[in-house]
Amino acid sequence: MPSLSSKVVTALPALCFAGGLLAALPASAQTYTIKDLGVLGTTRFSIPHCVNQNGLVVGESNYQGGGAGKAFLYQNNAMVDLSPAGSLKSIAYSINTTGVIAGMVEDASGNTHPALWRNGVASLLNYSGVSYAVNYAGAMVGQVQDASSVNHAFLWTPTVPNGGTGSLQYLNNGGSANGINHFTQVVGSIPSGTGSHAFLWDASHGSKDLGALGTSNQMFGTGINYNGIVIGSFVGTGSVFHAAVWTPTTNNGTTGAWSDLGIGQALSINSSGQIVGKTDTAAILWQNGVAKNLNTLIPAGSGWTLFEADSISDTGQITGAGSINGSMSHAFLLTPVH
């Protein structure tokens, strides 16, 4: 996902869908090994966006100073270029347990489309927009523009699970859908006055405004797990981002309450309730409301500085971006030490 300054108010795209219901070790006892995922071909830096429970990672690899970024899939210890022939730019934002990938492709004419990759081949939806997340069945969510250039949060449902054809519906008049879970509960952000609120949508109840924390009226819903726990970020005092978690009264319910996790941005949640994200200075793991700097949980002397944690899987693996021995941003993969 695009990196955000805590001083800039920008909509937060989705992170990654966490599918199953698996246990993870307590953060207080957990340490990690770290793997450098490198960069793609001759590109200069890489940013991952999602790791699934099979350890597959997707993201983007880019050139210094701009240029055509390329979507990648990391598997079998190598990065695979997912960018379609002739495309100007591509980003892979999410991957489900069957290997279906959601993202965006800018075609040869400069038009940006939501994209779905199956077996490494991209299909572009005939809309202007981007897909931010995909669930276990291949349902995608994101943002598209209509003919009047109005943005809409959308849900795309495949005709058959993980199929290549389907139908698209608007979820809100405005905003962006950023996360989706196993039960097709969708979270995102919708305009509210001069600001933004988080929303929760499901087929039975439609769209519910989850409101905002703080006094800024700037709240962004970024992810949702198997149990319907929502994560987000809001702009607090001094225009500084705070991470937040919304816990439903009952599992997958539509009533609940927000809790402030403190300074940072919450970017991904797994089914055990572990949350990852970042502050201005470090990649962060939250467990039971307590923040841990991931730089303190990797081997000493590794040479790594971890900037952000973008995704956590149900097996506890974490992917994010950092610098190794002063390099430009490289994608990394953390694996829990058991």
C-alpha positions as CSV (number, residue, x, y, z in Angstrom):
1,M,0.0,0.0,0.0
2,P,1.2,3.6,-0.5
3,S,3.2,4.9,2.4
4,L,1.6,7.6,4.4
5,S,3.0,10.4,6.5
6,S,1.3,10.8,9.8
7,K,0.9,14.5,8.9
8,V,-1.0,13.8,5.7
9,V,-4.7,12.9,5.7
10,T,-5.1,10.3,2.9
11,A,-7.5,7.4,2.4
12,L,-5.9,4.2,3.5
13,P,-6.2,1.3,1.1
14,A,-6.8,-2.2,2.2
15,L,-4.3,-4.5,3.4
16,C,-4.9,-8.2,3.2
17,F,-7.6,-10.7,3.9
18,A,-7.0,-13.2,6.7
19,G,-9.0,-16.3,5.9
20,G,-9.0,-19.2,8.3
21,L,-9.1,-19.4,12.1
22,L,-5.7,-20.5,13.4
23,A,-3.9,-19.8,16.7
24,A,-0.8,-17.6,16.9
25,L,1.8,-17.4,19.7
26,P,1.5,-14.6,22.3
27,A,3.4,-11.5,21.1
28,S,5.2,-11.3,24.5
29,A,7.0,-14.6,23.8
30,Q,7.3,-14.3,20.1
31,T,10.5,-13.6,18.0
32,Y,10.9,-13.9,14.3
33,T,13.4,-14.9,11.6
34,I,13.6,-12.5,8.6
35,K,14.0,-13.1,4.9
36,D,14.9,-10.5,2.3
37,L,12.4,-10.9,-0.6
38,G,14.6,-8.6,-2.8
39,V,13.4,-6.7,-5.8
40,L,12.0,-7.6,-9.2
41,G,14.5,-7.7,-12.1
42,T,16.1,-4.3,-12.6
43,T,13.7,-2.4,-10.3
44,R,15.2,-0.6,-7.3
45,F,12.9,-1.1,-4.4
46,S,9.9,-3.3,-3.4
47,I,6.8,-2.9,-1.2
48,P,4.8,-6.0,-0.2
49,H,1.0,-5.7,0.5
50,C,-0.1,-9.2,1.5
51,V,1.0,-12.6,2.7
52,N,-1.4,-15.5,2.7
53,Q,-1.3,-18.5,5.1
54,N,0.7,-20.5,2.6
55,G,3.5,-17.9,2.8
56,L,2.9,-16.4,-0.7
57,V,3.6,-12.6,-0.9
58,V,2.3,-10.1,-3.4
59,G,3.1,-6.4,-3.8
60,E,4.9,-4.0,-6.2
61,S,8.5,-3.4,-7.3
62,N,9.4,0.0,-8.6
63,Y,12.2,2.1,-10.1
64,Q,13.9,4.9,-8.2
65,G,12.5,8.3,-9.3
66,G,9.3,6.8,-10.6
67,G,8.6,4.8,-13.8
68,A,6.5,1.7,-14.4
69,G,5.9,-0.2,-11.2
70,K,5.4,-3.9,-11.5
71,A,3.1,-6.2,-9.5
72,F,4.9,-9.3,-8.1
73,L,4.2,-12.6,-6.6
74,Y,6.9,-14.1,-4.3
75,Q,6.9,-17.9,-4.3
76,N,9.4,-20.7,-4.3
77,N,12.1,-18.2,-3.1
78,A,11.7,-16.0,-6.1
79,M,9.7,-12.9,-7.3
80,V,7.5,-13.4,-10.3
81,D,6.6,-10.5,-12.5
82,L,2.8,-10.3,-12.8
83,S,2.6,-7.1,-15.0
84,P,0.6,-7.8,-18.1
85,A,2.3,-7.2,-21.5
86,G,2.0,-3.6,-22.6
87,S,0.8,-2.3,-19.2
88,L,2.2,0.9,-17.9
89,K,1.9,0.0,-14.2
90,S,0.5,-2.7,-12.0
91,I,0.2,-3.4,-8.2
92,A,-0.9,-6.6,-6.5
93,Y,-2.7,-5.8,-3.2
94,S,-4.1,-9.1,-1.9
95,I,-3.9,-12.8,-2.4
96,N,-6.2,-15.5,-1.0
97,T,-5.4,-19.1,0.0
98,T,-6.1,-20.5,-3.5
99,G,-3.6,-18.0,-5.1
100,V,-6.2,-15.6,-6.6
101,I,-4.8,-12.1,-6.5
102,A,-6.5,-8.7,-6.6
103,G,-4.9,-5.3,-7.5
104,M,-4.8,-2.8,-10.3
105,V,-3.4,-2.4,-13.8
106,E,-2.8,0.7,-15.8
107,D,-3.2,-0.3,-19.4
108,A,-1.3,1.0,-22.4
109,S,-3.7,3.9,-22.8
110,G,-3.1,5.1,-19.2
111,N,-6.4,3.9,-17.9
112,T,-6.4,2.2,-14.5
113,H,-8.5,-0.9,-13.9
114,P,-9.3,-3.2,-11.0
115,A,-7.5,-6.5,-11.8
116,L,-7.9,-10.1,-10.9
117,W,-5.0,-12.6,-11.4
118,R,-5.7,-16.3,-11.7
119,N,-2.8,-18.7,-12.4
120,G,-0.6,-15.6,-13.0
121,V,-2.8,-14.2,-15.8
122,A,-4.6,-10.8,-15.2
123,S,-8.2,-10.0,-16.1
124,L,-9.2,-6.4,-16.0
125,L,-12.6,-5.2,-15.0
126,N,-14.1,-2.7,-17.4
127,Y,-14.1,0.1,-14.8
128,S,-11.8,2.8,-13.8
129,G,-10.5,1.9,-10.3
130,V,-8.6,-0.5,-8.2
131,S,-9.2,-3.8,-6.3
132,Y,-7.8,-3.7,-2.7
133,A,-8.7,-7.1,-1.3
134,V,-9.9,-10.6,-2.1
135,N,-11.5,-13.2,0.1
136,Y,-11.3,-17.0,0.2
137,A,-14.0,-17.3,-2.5
138,G,-12.5,-14.8,-4.9
139,A,-14.9,-11.9,-4.1
140,M,-13.1,-8.6,-4.5
141,V,-13.5,-5.1,-3.1
142,G,-12.1,-1.7,-3.9
143,Q,-13.0,1.6,-5.5
144,V,-14.3,2.4,-9.0
145,Q,-15.4,5.6,-10.7
146,D,-18.7,6.0,-12.5
147,A,-19.3,7.9,-15.8
148,S,-19.6,11.1,-13.8
149,S,-16.2,10.5,-12.1
150,V,-17.8,9.8,-8.7
151,N,-16.0,7.2,-6.6
152,H,-17.8,4.2,-5.3
153,A,-16.9,1.4,-2.9
154,F,-17.6,-1.8,-4.7
155,L,-18.0,-5.6,-4.3
156,W,-17.3,-7.9,-7.2
157,T,-18.7,-11.4,-6.8
158,P,-17.5,-14.2,-9.0
159,T,-20.1,-16.3,-10.8
160,V,-18.4,-19.4,-9.2
161,P,-16.0,-19.4,-6.3
162,N,-12.6,-18.0,-7.5
163,G,-13.9,-17.8,-11.0
164,G,-12.9,-15.2,-13.7
165,T,-16.3,-13.8,-14.4
166,G,-18.7,-12.1,-12.0
167,S,-20.9,-9.1,-11.2
168,L,-20.1,-5.7,-9.6
169,Q,-22.2,-3.7,-7.2
170,Y,-21.8,-0.3,-5.5
171,L,-21.8,-0.4,-1.7
172,N,-21.9,3.3,-1.1
173,N,-22.2,6.5,-3.0
174,G,-18.6,7.5,-2.5
175,G,-15.7,6.1,-0.6
176,S,-13.6,3.0,-0.9
177,A,-14.0,-0.7,0.2
178,N,-10.7,-1.8,1.7
179,G,-11.1,-5.2,3.3
180,I,-13.3,-8.3,3.1
181,N,-13.6,-11.4,5.2
182,H,-14.7,-15.0,4.8
183,F,-18.4,-14.0,5.4
184,T,-18.3,-11.2,2.8
185,Q,-18.4,-8.5,5.5
186,V,-16.7,-5.5,3.9
187,V,-15.0,-2.5,5.5
188,G,-13.8,0.8,4.1
189,S,-14.2,4.5,4.2
190,I,-17.1,6.8,3.2
191,P,-17.3,10.6,3.0
192,S,-18.8,12.3,6.0
193,G,-19.2,16.1,5.8
194,T,-15.7,17.4,5.2
195,G,-14.2,14.2,6.6
196,S,-14.4,10.4,6.4
197,H,-15.9,7.6,8.5
198,A,-15.3,3.9,8.5
199,F,-18.1,1.7,7.3
200,L,-19.1,-2.0,7.7
201,W,-21.3,-3.7,5.0
202,D,-22.9,-7.1,4.8
203,A,-25.6,-8.5,2.5
204,S,-28.2,-8.7,5.4
205,H,-27.8,-5.2,6.9
206,G,-26.3,-3.1,4.1
207,S,-23.8,-0.3,4.9
208,K,-23.4,0.8,8.6
209,D,-21.5,4.0,9.5
210,L,-19.0,3.1,12.2
211,G,-18.2,6.7,12.9
212,A,-14.9,8.2,13.9
213,L,-12.7,8.6,16.9
214,G,-11.0,11.9,18.0
215,T,-12.1,15.3,17.0
216,S,-10.8,15.4,13.4
217,N,-13.7,13.5,11.8
218,Q,-11.1,11.6,9.7
219,M,-11.4,7.8,10.1
220,F,-10.4,5.1,7.7
221,G,-11.5,1.4,7.9
222,T,-8.6,-0.7,6.6
223,G,-9.3,-4.4,7.4
224,I,-11.6,-7.0,9.0
225,N,-10.9,-10.5,10.3
226,Y,-12.8,-13.8,10.4
227,N,-14.7,-12.7,13.6
228,G,-15.7,-9.4,12.2
229,I,-13.2,-7.3,14.2
230,V,-12.4,-4.2,12.2
231,I,-9.2,-2.2,12.2
232,G,-8.7,1.4,11.1
233,S,-6.8,4.6,11.6
234,F,-7.9,8.1,12.5
235,V,-6.3,11.5,12.6
236,G,-5.8,12.6,16.2
237,T,-4.5,15.7,17.9
238,G,-1.8,17.5,15.9
239,S,-2.9,15.7,12.7
240,V,-1.1,12.5,13.9
241,F,-2.5,9.1,12.9
242,H,-3.7,6.8,15.6
243,A,-4.4,3.1,15.1
244,A,-7.8,1.8,16.2
245,V,-9.8,-1.5,16.5
246,W,-13.6,-1.9,16.4
247,T,-14.8,-5.0,18.3
248,P,-18.3,-6.2,17.6
249,T,-20.6,-7.0,20.5
250,T,-21.0,-10.5,19.1
251,N,-18.9,-12.3,16.5
252,N,-19.5,-10.8,13.0
253,G,-22.2,-8.5,14.5
254,T,-23.0,-4.9,13.4
255,T,-22.9,-3.2,16.8
256,G,-19.6,-2.6,18.7
257,A,-17.1,0.0,19.8
258,W,-13.8,1.5,18.8
259,S,-10.7,1.4,20.9
260,D,-7.7,3.7,20.4
261,L,-4.4,1.7,20.1
262,G,-2.2,4.8,20.2
263,I,0.0,6.6,17.6
264,G,0.4,4.6,14.4
265,Q,-1.6,3.1,11.5
266,A,-3.3,-0.3,11.7
267,L,-2.9,-2.1,8.3
268,S,-3.8,-5.8,8.8
269,I,-5.4,-8.1,11.3
270,N,-5.4,-11.9,11.4
271,S,-8.0,-14.3,12.9
272,S,-6.2,-14.4,16.2
273,G,-6.6,-10.6,16.6
274,Q,-2.9,-9.8,16.0
275,I,-2.7,-6.4,14.2
276,V,0.3,-5.0,12.3
277,G,1.1,-1.6,10.9
278,K,3.5,1.3,11.5
279,T,4.4,4.5,13.3
280,D,6.5,7.2,11.7
281,T,9.6,5.3,12.7
282,A,9.0,1.6,12.9
283,A,7.0,-1.5,11.9
284,I,4.6,-2.4,14.8
285,L,2.7,-5.4,16.1
286,W,-0.3,-5.0,18.4
287,Q,-1.4,-7.9,20.6
288,N,-4.2,-7.4,23.2
289,G,-3.8,-3.7,22.7
290,V,-0.1,-3.6,23.5
291,A,2.3,-2.3,20.8
292,K,5.6,-4.0,20.0
293,N,8.3,-2.6,17.8
294,L,9.1,-5.4,15.4
295,N,12.7,-4.2,15.2
296,T,13.1,-5.6,18.7
297,L,11.8,-9.0,17.8
298,I,14.2,-10.0,15.0
299,P,17.8,-11.2,15.4
300,A,20.2,-8.6,16.7
301,G,22.8,-7.5,14.1
302,S,20.6,-8.5,11.2
303,G,21.3,-5.2,9.5
304,W,17.5,-4.6,9.0
305,T,15.5,-1.5,9.9
306,L,11.8,-2.3,9.6
307,F,9.7,0.7,8.4
308,E,6.3,-0.8,8.1
309,A,4.4,-4.1,8.5
310,D,1.7,-4.4,5.8
311,S,0.2,-7.8,6.4
312,I,-0.1,-10.6,8.9
313,S,-1.3,-14.1,8.0
314,D,-3.3,-16.5,10.1
315,T,0.0,-18.5,10.7
316,G,1.6,-15.4,12.1
317,Q,3.9,-14.6,9.2
318,I,4.4,-10.8,8.6
319,T,5.4,-9.0,5.5
320,G,6.4,-5.4,5.2
321,A,9.1,-3.0,4.0
322,G,12.4,-2.1,5.4
323,S,16.1,-1.3,4.7
324,I,18.9,-3.9,5.0
325,N,22.4,-2.4,5.5
326,G,21.2,1.0,4.3
327,S,19.5,-0.3,1.1
328,M,16.5,1.2,-0.5
329,S,13.2,-0.3,0.6
330,H,13.1,-4.1,0.3
331,A,10.1,-6.4,1.0
332,F,10.7,-8.7,4.0
333,L,9.0,-11.8,5.4
334,L,9.0,-12.5,9.1
335,T,8.3,-16.1,10.3
336,P,7.5,-16.8,14.0
337,V,10.2,-18.9,15.8
338,H,8.4,-21.8,17.5
